[in-house]
Amino acid sequence: MKLENTKAQMRKGVLEYCILLVLENKPLYVSNIIEDLEKSKMIVVEGTLYPMLTRLKNEGYLGYRWEESLQGPPRKYYEITENGKFFLNELANVWKDLVNAVFQISNRNQ
């Protein structure tokens, strides 16, 4: 049980970075964001995703646009802003540093 909790916390810690990565090249509808994340084994539910998307939007890293749907009401498509691209670049550097630090610690203990 402890392992599952730790895995969930680790995923949550990098979810913001992963969302921005998924949106880096194209606007997506929420179900498509979830689908892309799940393809990489990054399990996320709408109840976790929506608050994070709202926070990223409020911070100016994401925008959205409404698009008519052939199968129901209009859909909200999220897209990364210029500020979001800059922030994503900063997160990429932080991620590389973190991975490098963990790798170094891991190698010292072998």
Backbone as JSON, one array per atom type, in Angstrom:
{
  "sequence": "MKLENTKAQMRKGVLEYCILLVLENKPLYVSNIIEDLEKSKMIVVEGTLYPMLTRLKNEGYLGYRWEESLQGPPRKYYEITENGKFFLNELANVWKDLVNAVFQISNRNQ",
  "N": [[0.82, -1.19, 0.0], [1.95, 1.24, 0.72], [3.78, 1.67, -1.35], [2.1, 2.2, -3.58], [0.95, 4.64, -2.8], [3.23, 6.26, -2.7], [4.03, 6.14, -5.4], [1.84, 7.45, -6.57], [2.13, 10.01, -5.48], [4.57, 10.75, -6.6], [3.91, 10.8, -9.32], [2.02, 12.87, -9.3], [3.68, 14.98, -8.69], [5.07, 15.46, -11.06], [3.16, 15.92, -12.89], [2.21, 18.43, -13.81], [4.33, 19.3, -15.45], [4.21, 17.23, -17.37], [1.67, 17.66, -18.5], [2.03, 20.14, -19.77], [3.97, 19.34, -21.61], [2.49, 17.55, -23.2], [0.71, 19.32, -24.36], [2.36, 20.88, -25.85], [2.7, 20.89, -28.68], [0.2, 20.93, -29.87], [-3.24, 21.99, -29.57], [-5.52, 20.5, -27.26], [-8.41, 18.58, -26.34], [-9.84, 17.79, -23.15], [-10.28, 14.98, -22.72], [-8.55, 13.96, -24.64], [-6.09, 14.82, -23.66], [-5.92, 13.3, -21.31], [-5.9, 10.76, -22.49], [-3.45, 10.85, -23.94], [-1.65, 11.08, -21.79], [-2.15, 8.68, -20.46], [-1.2, 6.84, -22.32], [1.45, 6.86, -21.85], [1.61, 5.68, -19.44], [0.98, 7.4, -17.4], [-1.2, 7.77, -15.23], [-4.18, 9.48, -14.8], [-6.99, 11.22, -13.51], [-10.05, 12.95, -14.33], [-10.83, 14.53, -12.18], [-8.46, 15.25, -10.98], [-7.11, 16.44, -13.05], [-8.62, 18.69, -14.07], [-8.54, 20.8, -12.01], [-5.79, 21.34, -12.12], [-5.41, 22.17, -14.78], [-6.94, 24.51, -14.7], [-5.47, 26.0, -12.83], [-3.01, 26.27, -14.22], [-3.94, 27.74, -16.38], [-4.82, 30.07, -15.08], [-2.37, 31.02, -14.23], [-1.31, 31.85, -16.55], [-0.08, 30.11, -18.29], [-1.48, 28.42, -19.9], [-4.04, 28.58, -22.39], [-7.37, 28.62, -23.71], [-9.75, 27.52, -26.16], [-13.0, 27.51, -27.58], [-14.58, 24.97, -29.45], [-16.78, 23.96, -31.94], [-18.66, 20.93, -31.81], [-19.39, 17.91, -33.49], [-20.75, 16.03, -32.17], [-22.47, 16.78, -29.91], [-22.28, 19.3, -27.29], [-20.26, 22.37, -27.6], [-16.66, 22.05, -27.43], [-13.98, 22.51, -25.12], [-10.8, 23.39, -25.9], [-7.55, 23.1, -24.81], [-4.54, 25.0, -24.9], [-1.03, 25.69, -25.08], [0.52, 28.69, -23.96], [2.68, 31.46, -24.93], [4.06, 32.24, -22.63], [3.72, 29.87, -21.27], [5.28, 28.15, -22.82], [7.81, 29.16, -22.32], [7.93, 28.65, -19.55], [7.72, 25.86, -19.62], [10.17, 25.22, -20.8], [11.88, 26.02, -18.73], [11.05, 24.2, -16.77], [11.87, 21.85, -18.01], [14.65, 22.06, -17.78], [14.9, 21.97, -14.99], [13.89, 19.41, -14.55], [15.82, 17.82, -15.88], [18.05, 18.34, -14.24], [17.13, 17.24, -11.84], [16.75, 14.51, -12.51], [19.38, 13.87, -13.14], [20.6, 14.27, -10.62], [19.34, 12.27, -9.08], [20.2, 10.03, -10.49], [22.98, 10.19, -10.05], [23.09, 9.83, -7.25], [21.96, 7.3, -7.08], [23.87, 5.75, -8.46], [26.08, 6.01, -6.79], [25.42, 4.42, -4.72], [25.66, 1.81, -5.51]],
  "CA": [[0.0, 0.0, 0.0], [2.85, 2.39, 0.79], [4.35, 1.87, -2.68], [1.1, 2.85, -4.43], [0.84, 6.03, -2.36], [4.45, 6.94, -3.13], [3.94, 6.27, -6.85], [0.84, 8.48, -6.86], [2.72, 11.31, -5.14], [5.61, 11.04, -7.6], [3.2, 11.18, -10.55], [1.42, 14.19, -9.08], [4.76, 15.96, -8.69], [5.53, 15.76, -12.42], [1.99, 16.02, -13.76], [2.17, 19.76, -14.44], [5.32, 19.24, -16.52], [3.71, 16.33, -18.4], [0.55, 18.32, -19.18], [2.6, 21.12, -20.69], [4.62, 18.59, -22.7], [1.44, 17.02, -24.07], [0.1, 20.44, -25.08], [3.41, 21.68, -26.48], [2.62, 20.96, -30.14], [-1.16, 21.03, -30.41], [-4.33, 22.13, -28.6], [-6.22, 19.24, -27.03], [-9.58, 18.46, -25.48], [-9.44, 17.12, -21.9], [-10.19, 13.52, -22.86], [-7.34, 13.68, -25.41], [-4.96, 15.01, -22.74], [-5.9, 12.1, -20.47], [-5.5, 9.64, -23.36], [-2.01, 10.97, -24.19], [-0.94, 10.79, -20.55], [-2.3, 7.25, -20.17], [-0.34, 6.09, -23.24], [2.78, 6.81, -21.22], [1.41, 5.1, -18.1], [0.76, 8.48, -16.44], [-2.62, 7.63, -14.96], [-4.75, 10.69, -14.22], [-8.44, 11.29, -13.64], [-10.52, 14.32, -14.58], [-10.88, 15.26, -10.91], [-7.11, 15.76, -10.73], [-6.67, 17.22, -14.2], [-9.31, 19.98, -14.21], [-7.97, 21.86, -11.16], [-4.45, 21.68, -12.58], [-5.58, 22.97, -15.99], [-7.41, 25.82, -14.27], [-4.34, 26.71, -12.22], [-2.08, 26.62, -15.29], [-4.58, 28.82, -17.15], [-4.79, 31.28, -14.25], [-0.98, 31.48, -14.15], [-0.95, 32.36, -17.86], [0.68, 29.12, -19.05], [-2.41, 27.79, -20.84], [-5.25, 29.27, -22.81], [-8.3, 27.65, -24.29], [-10.7, 28.01, -27.15], [-14.16, 26.64, -27.76], [-14.72, 24.47, -30.81], [-18.03, 23.23, -32.14], [-18.53, 19.48, -31.9], [-20.44, 17.24, -34.25], [-21.4, 15.07, -31.28], [-22.84, 17.39, -28.64], [-21.98, 20.71, -27.07], [-18.89, 22.78, -27.96], [-15.59, 21.5, -26.58], [-12.92, 23.43, -24.74], [-9.48, 22.89, -26.26], [-6.47, 23.8, -24.11], [-3.31, 25.18, -25.66], [0.05, 26.32, -24.33], [0.79, 30.07, -24.34], [4.11, 31.77, -25.03], [4.58, 32.13, -21.25], [3.75, 28.44, -20.97], [6.43, 27.55, -23.5], [8.98, 29.58, -21.56], [7.88, 27.9, -18.29], [8.02, 24.47, -19.97], [11.62, 25.16, -21.0], [12.47, 26.06, -17.39], [10.76, 22.91, -16.13], [12.72, 20.84, -18.64], [15.97, 22.17, -17.15], [14.77, 21.48, -13.61], [13.72, 17.96, -14.65], [17.13, 17.23, -16.21], [18.87, 18.43, -13.03], [16.6, 16.28, -10.87], [17.07, 13.16, -12.99], [20.82, 13.73, -12.99], [20.89, 14.13, -9.2], [18.89, 10.93, -8.65], [21.11, 9.08, -11.13], [24.25, 10.23, -9.33], [22.89, 9.21, -5.94], [21.73, 5.88, -7.34], [25.14, 5.13, -8.85], [26.98, 5.98, -5.62], [24.98, 3.37, -3.77], [25.68, 0.48, -6.14]],
  "C": [[0.87, 1.26, 0.0], [3.42, 2.71, -0.58], [3.36, 2.61, -3.59], [0.94, 4.32, -4.08], [2.05, 6.84, -2.83], [4.44, 7.15, -4.63], [2.97, 7.39, -7.24], [1.4, 9.87, -6.58], [3.8, 11.71, -6.15], [4.96, 11.5, -8.91], [2.63, 12.6, -10.43], [2.48, 15.29, -9.16], [5.23, 16.34, -10.08], [4.37, 15.97, -13.39], [1.92, 17.36, -14.49], [3.12, 19.8, -15.64], [4.79, 18.39, -17.68], [2.54, 16.95, -19.18], [1.07, 19.33, -20.19], [3.3, 20.44, -21.86], [3.59, 18.08, -23.71], [0.84, 18.13, -24.93], [1.1, 21.26, -25.89], [3.2, 21.89, -27.98], [1.22, 21.12, -30.71], [-2.18, 21.22, -29.29], [-5.07, 20.8, -28.47], [-7.43, 19.42, -26.13], [-9.18, 17.61, -24.27], [-9.32, 15.61, -22.06], [-8.97, 13.11, -23.68], [-6.09, 13.85, -24.57], [-4.81, 13.76, -21.87], [-5.4, 10.9, -21.28], [-3.99, 9.67, -23.62], [-1.2, 10.63, -22.94], [-0.99, 9.29, -20.25], [-1.44, 6.38, -21.09], [1.06, 5.92, -22.66], [2.71, 6.31, -19.79], [1.32, 6.17, -17.01], [-0.75, 8.53, -16.21], [-3.12, 8.9, -14.26], [-6.26, 10.67, -14.45], [-8.85, 12.75, -13.81], [-10.52, 15.16, -13.31], [-9.53, 15.84, -10.5], [-6.71, 16.74, -11.83], [-7.31, 18.61, -14.27], [-8.75, 21.08, -13.3], [-6.57, 22.29, -11.62], [-4.52, 22.52, -13.86], [-6.04, 24.39, -15.65], [-6.27, 26.64, -13.67], [-3.33, 27.15, -13.28], [-2.63, 27.75, -16.16], [-4.5, 30.13, -16.37], [-3.39, 31.87, -14.12], [-0.48, 31.98, -15.51], [-0.16, 31.39, -18.72], [-0.17, 28.4, -20.08], [-3.51, 28.77, -21.2], [-6.2, 28.2, -23.3], [-9.17, 28.34, -25.32], [-11.83, 27.0, -27.26], [-14.25, 26.24, -29.22], [-16.02, 23.69, -30.9], [-17.74, 21.75, -32.3], [-19.69, 18.92, -32.71], [-21.26, 16.32, -33.36], [-21.7, 15.7, -29.92], [-22.43, 18.84, -28.54], [-20.55, 21.07, -27.5], [-17.89, 22.24, -26.95], [-14.54, 22.57, -26.32], [-11.57, 22.76, -25.04], [-8.43, 23.75, -25.57], [-5.25, 23.88, -25.0], [-2.29, 25.95, -24.83], [0.26, 27.75, -24.86], [2.3, 30.28, -24.51], [4.75, 31.71, -23.64], [4.68, 30.67, -20.83], [4.93, 27.74, -21.61], [7.73, 27.91, -22.77], [9.07, 28.79, -20.24], [8.22, 26.43, -18.53], [9.53, 24.28, -20.16], [12.34, 25.18, -19.65], [12.26, 24.74, -16.66], [11.62, 21.8, -16.71], [14.12, 20.86, -18.03], [15.95, 21.64, -15.72], [14.66, 19.96, -13.61], [15.06, 17.27, -14.93], [18.04, 17.24, -14.98], [18.44, 17.39, -12.0], [16.95, 14.85, -11.25], [18.56, 12.89, -12.82], [21.2, 13.51, -11.52], [20.51, 12.74, -8.69], [19.81, 9.86, -9.24], [22.45, 9.03, -10.41], [24.15, 9.56, -7.97], [22.73, 7.7, -6.09], [23.04, 5.15, -7.66], [26.13, 5.07, -7.69], [26.66, 4.82, -4.69], [24.99, 1.98, -4.4], [27.01, -0.19, -5.9]]
}
